[in-house]
Amino acid sequence: AAQDNLALSRRVYDLFAQQGVYPAVSQFNRLMDWYAVYFRFGEVVSLLVDMVRAGRPPNLNTYRILLNACQRADQAALAFEIFAIMRANKVPILQEKFAQTIYYTLVKASFNQLRYTWANTEGHPTAPWRGVQQPILRSQEAQALLTALRQSANIPTSWSRAAELPASARAEAEAWQEQRRAAHRAAGASGSSASSSSNASSN
């Protein structure tokens, strides 16, 4: 029934959009929220693009919905780009429940990404997600979404979330990434060595 209502709402939306008539931000948000729940990430992006073109600036609830859509679509990196634009645009978080929801969504998105790493390594002792495939990077939709958000916030298209970090924080982040890469290289070398030793002993 809920999906039937969503389909009917979309038909009404499309009918008015063809005449150049667009709903208020709250109604855009409602439609995007429904699509996010049903894992229809492309529809979320399409509606956001329409909303910005119609001159409706995203509000805090819009950003919350976009982050939830990214989490459900396993687009963790995009979720953090959206959050960075929200901060750069100085969107106020006036209620604690919104802050908790947003941060929890970002944590879930990060865990989803980590889950795929565990699925293909021996780094987790039980590895319950063994064999899980990496999520598809939805680059075209991500680009359309980020472009719309930057336009709505008057942020240059060349802007990236790294620009928001102080120099010291950027250096720390780069050092952490290098340590992580080195650990992966060491783990791979150790695994290859163990495999070679095992083969030699069997011969």
TAWOJO-V573858 format. One line per field, one symbol per residue. phi: phi as a letter, one per 30 degrees, with the letter a starting at -180 (. if undefined). psi: psi as a letter, one per 20 degrees, with the letter a starting at -180 (. if undefined). Layout:
BEGIN
phi->???
psi->???
END
This chain:
BEGIN
phi->.dddddddddddedddddcicbddeddedddddddddcicdddddeddedddddicddceddddddddddddchcdededdddddedddhddcdbddddddddddddddddeddeddddbbcdcdchdceiddddddcddddddddddddddchcedddbddddddedddddddddddddddddddddddddddddddddddd
psi->gghghggghhggghghhhjjpqrrhhhgggghgghghjkmghhggghggggghjkopqaghghgggggggghjlmgghghgghhhgghilopniphhggggghhghgggghgghhhghhjrjiphhlikpipqqqpomgghgggghggghghjlpqhiqrhhiipqghhgggghgghgggghhggghghghhghgggghghh.
END
